[in-house]
Amino acid sequence: MSELWSKEDELAILDMIDKWAEQELRPIAQEHDHNDIYPADLVEQMKELGLFGATIGQDWGGMGLPASIYAKIVIKVASVWMAPGGIFNSHLIQASAIERCGTEEQKARFLPRMAIGELRGGIALTEPNAGTDLQAIRTTAVRDGDDYIINGSKTWITNSINGNSLAVLVKTDLNAVPAHKGTSMFIVETKDADGNFLPGITVSKLTKLGYRAIDTAEVTFENVRVPAANLIGGEEGKGFVQAVGGLELGRINVAARGAGIARGATELAARYAQERQTFGKPICQHQAIQLKLGEMATKVEAARLLIEQAAAKYDAHERCDMEAGMAKYFASEAGVFCANEAMRIFGGYSYSVEYDIERFYRDAMLMCIGEGTNEMQRIIIAKQLIERNPV
Ligand SMILES: Cc1cc2nc3c(=O)[nH]c(=O)nc-3n(C[C@H](O)[C@H](O)[C@H](O)COP(=O)(O)OP(=O)(O)OC[C@H]3O[C@@H](n4cnc5c(N)ncnc54)[C@H](O)[C@@H]3O)c2cc1C
């Protein structure tokens, strides 16, 4: 895929994203974040930029970007305002599940509409009682003629209010051993042509510390009918594998969001440290501040390099669960570290809602939780380390 994109193409895309982020995201970020207002205008701009089809193959009307270029786009967006990236990031995780695991009929039916943003979605795995332990989900889908009937509750589902489709992980066999063999994934078009939720679907918006302005909700399914033709891959029992199989790209994406937050916070701090004076000189001339900036800048670069390494392996179709895990773990922690240090550099003004840095501070922690918590990342890395170094 990546050979379709020359260095000039890459630079042109990144330049376009750079201008868009500075001109359209930066000016509205604080107001939308503080008031938790969905940035509907940005959705239209994302359609024009092709972002809803960024990683969808060109055969299906997408741009077919390699992970390496996609990650750079995500870093740039998150370095200005992380939240709107979720509108296309979660959507593309759903698209990737269909592209990787769907039948040819499902790819033809859904991907072209997803690539242009007509169908916009996300992925519904987590339940009130099951996040890390996905095999413990309780939402069920029971076959009824040509349909399945879904019952259950999902929580923390991004894009579930403003989007119109979800990939939903369910149990089709509650007694399967091991439990993951009883899981399946469905594409659920959640709204009718008028934009109303299908009978039986209710959503309840969650109020969040950060990642605001983007809809994250609890979604309840009560006897919701879904065509059997929407069972991803056409076969029951594959849901868990389909969900975790996409996590490498998902982890590179979350790593890029963490790296973007780290970069954005460091840039804000570097600028502020030159403007703010104490004891007759800019604070960037005090060694205590230089030590912070030096460490922050180093983490930003290290995060970027780990992401590049993971993305290059992913694009070369090599196994990269360890590399993607390292990138996700390190870059998300770098986001938290740099936002935290930037807060100290801003001193009392870090607490003012007039400065962007408090938003970076509130947004950063999410990257340590999503796409597999950082506790789980270290366990995955350690298991891989042992597997790759047998005695
Ligand atoms: C803003 C936001 C948006 C989200 N968007 C989505 C979305 O679009 N779709 C979706 O499906 N989900 C989404 N999530 C949910 C997210 O993926 C889960 O919160 C995450 O997977 C963790 O699950 P949990 O919250 O149930 O934590 P738990 O699984 O209860 O974990 C709690 C703690 O225990 C640790 N832990 C658990 N098991 C182990 C173990 N075996 N070994 C060591 N430590 C362990 C965890 O690392 C964590 O520290 C979102 C969450 C948030 C906050």
The ligand as an SDF file (V2000), in Angstrom:
LIG
                    3D

 53 58  0  0  0  0  0  0  0  0999 V2000
  -13.2910    8.5000   27.0690 C   0  0  0  0  0  0  0  0  0  0  0  0
  -13.3280    7.0340   26.7860 C   0  0  0  0  0  0  0  0  0  0  0  0
  -13.6660    6.5980   25.5150 C   0  0  0  0  0  0  0  0  0  0  0  0
  -13.7700    5.2280   25.2670 C   0  0  0  0  0  0  0  0  0  0  0  0
  -14.1760    4.8070   24.0090 N   0  0  0  0  0  0  0  0  0  0  0  0
  -14.4510    3.4880   23.8270 C   0  0  0  0  0  0  0  0  0  0  0  0
  -15.0440    3.0280   22.5980 C   0  0  0  0  0  0  0  0  0  0  0  0
  -15.2760    3.8000   21.6530 O   0  0  0  0  0  0  0  0  0  0  0  0
  -15.3590    1.7060   22.4920 N   0  0  0  0  0  0  0  0  0  0  0  0
  -15.1350    0.8160   23.5050 C   0  0  0  0  0  0  0  0  0  0  0  0
  -15.4530   -0.3540   23.3390 O   0  0  0  0  0  0  0  0  0  0  0  0
  -14.5680    1.2180   24.6770 N   0  0  0  0  0  0  0  0  0  0  0  0
  -14.2320    2.5160   24.8680 C   0  0  0  0  0  0  0  0  0  0  0  0
  -13.6800    2.9390   26.0500 N   0  0  0  0  0  0  0  0  0  0  0  0
  -13.4870    1.9590   27.1300 C   0  0  0  0  0  0  0  0  0  0  0  0
  -12.0390    1.5830   27.3540 C   0  0  0  0  0  0  0  0  0  0  0  0
  -11.5720    0.8220   26.2700 O   0  0  0  0  0  0  0  0  0  0  0  0
  -11.9820    0.8100   28.6990 C   0  0  0  0  0  0  0  0  0  0  0  0
  -12.2320    1.7650   29.7300 O   0  0  0  0  0  0  0  0  0  0  0  0
  -10.6490    0.1430   28.8900 C   0  0  0  0  0  0  0  0  0  0  0  0
  -10.5520   -0.9660   28.0290 O   0  0  0  0  0  0  0  0  0  0  0  0
  -10.4520   -0.3470   30.3450 C   0  0  0  0  0  0  0  0  0  0  0  0
  -11.5370   -1.1120   30.7590 O   0  0  0  0  0  0  0  0  0  0  0  0
  -12.2420   -0.8110   32.1690 P   0  0  0  0  0  0  0  0  0  0  0  0
  -12.5360    0.6330   32.2180 O   0  0  0  0  0  0  0  0  0  0  0  0
  -13.3880   -1.7550   32.2930 O   0  0  0  0  0  0  0  0  0  0  0  0
  -11.1380   -1.1230   33.2450 O   0  0  0  0  0  0  0  0  0  0  0  0
  -10.8760   -2.5520   33.9450 P   0  0  0  0  0  0  0  0  0  0  0  0
  -10.7690   -3.6060   32.9220 O   0  0  0  0  0  0  0  0  0  0  0  0
  -11.8830   -2.7260   35.0280 O   0  0  0  0  0  0  0  0  0  0  0  0
   -9.4390   -2.3000   34.5790 O   0  0  0  0  0  0  0  0  0  0  0  0
   -9.2480   -1.5880   35.8110 C   0  0  0  0  0  0  0  0  0  0  0  0
   -7.7600   -1.6370   36.1710 C   0  0  0  0  0  0  0  0  0  0  0  0
   -7.3260   -2.9960   36.3660 O   0  0  0  0  0  0  0  0  0  0  0  0
   -6.2300   -3.2790   35.4960 C   0  0  0  0  0  0  0  0  0  0  0  0
   -6.3220   -4.6690   35.0520 N   0  0  0  0  0  0  0  0  0  0  0  0
   -7.4130   -5.3020   34.5710 C   0  0  0  0  0  0  0  0  0  0  0  0
   -7.1170   -6.5800   34.2830 N   0  0  0  0  0  0  0  0  0  0  0  0
   -5.7960   -6.7530   34.5630 C   0  0  0  0  0  0  0  0  0  0  0  0
   -4.8790   -7.8520   34.4560 C   0  0  0  0  0  0  0  0  0  0  0  0
   -5.2500   -9.0460   33.9800 N   0  0  0  0  0  0  0  0  0  0  0  0
   -3.6030   -7.6620   34.8480 N   0  0  0  0  0  0  0  0  0  0  0  0
   -3.1950   -6.4580   35.3070 C   0  0  0  0  0  0  0  0  0  0  0  0
   -4.0030   -5.3860   35.4270 N   0  0  0  0  0  0  0  0  0  0  0  0
   -5.2880   -5.5280   35.0500 C   0  0  0  0  0  0  0  0  0  0  0  0
   -6.3600   -2.2910   34.3460 C   0  0  0  0  0  0  0  0  0  0  0  0
   -5.1080   -2.0790   33.7060 O   0  0  0  0  0  0  0  0  0  0  0  0
   -6.8510   -1.0560   35.0720 C   0  0  0  0  0  0  0  0  0  0  0  0
   -5.7510   -0.4210   35.6790 O   0  0  0  0  0  0  0  0  0  0  0  0
  -13.5010    4.2890   26.3010 C   0  0  0  0  0  0  0  0  0  0  0  0
  -13.1180    4.7500   27.5680 C   0  0  0  0  0  0  0  0  0  0  0  0
  -13.0460    6.0910   27.8200 C   0  0  0  0  0  0  0  0  0  0  0  0
  -12.6700    6.5410   29.2100 C   0  0  0  0  0  0  0  0  0  0  0  0
  1  2  1  0
  2  3  1  0
  2 52  2  0
  3  4  2  0
  4  5  1  0
  4 50  1  0
  5  6  2  0
  6  7  1  0
  6 13  1  0
  7  8  2  0
  7  9  1  0
  9 10  1  0
 10 11  2  0
 10 12  1  0
 12 13  2  0
 13 14  1  0
 14 15  1  0
 14 50  1  0
 15 16  1  0
 16 17  1  0
 16 18  1  0
 18 19  1  0
 18 20  1  0
 20 21  1  0
 20 22  1  0
 22 23  1  0
 23 24  1  0
 24 25  2  0
 24 26  1  0
 24 27  1  0
 27 28  1  0
 28 29  2  0
 28 30  1  0
 28 31  1  0
 31 32  1  0
 32 33  1  0
 33 34  1  0
 33 48  1  0
 34 35  1  0
 35 36  1  0
 35 46  1  0
 36 37  1  0
 36 45  1  0
 37 38  2  0
 38 39  1  0
 39 40  1  0
 39 45  2  0
 40 41  1  0
 40 42  2  0
 42 43  1  0
 43 44  2  0
 44 45  1  0
 46 47  1  0
 46 48  1  0
 48 49  1  0
 50 51  2  0
 51 52  1  0
 52 53  1  0
M  END
$$$$
